[in-house]
C-alpha cells in the first residue's frame, strides 16, 4: 500500500497507528492528518529513535496494512459522515 492510500484513509488507520505507536495521542494523529514526514518526526521525538529506524518501522507497518484484506476493503467504502 502506498502512503497516498494511507493518507486518504487516515481516520480508518489511526487506531492501528496508536496500537503500534502507543505514545501517539488522538490529538497527535489529528494534527498529522496523514502527513508522513510529520509522523516520522513525532515518532522520533516520542520514542527517541533515529529517522532511518522510524522509516523502517513505517514501511513494515504499511506492509501489514496491505497484507490485511479486511482492513483494505473497509477503507474502500465511505459512507456519509465518515
Secondary structure by P-SEA (a helix, b strand, c coil): ccaaaaaaacccaaaaaaaacccccaaaaaaacccaaaaaaaaaaaccccaaaaaaaaaaaaaaaaacaaaaaaaacccccc
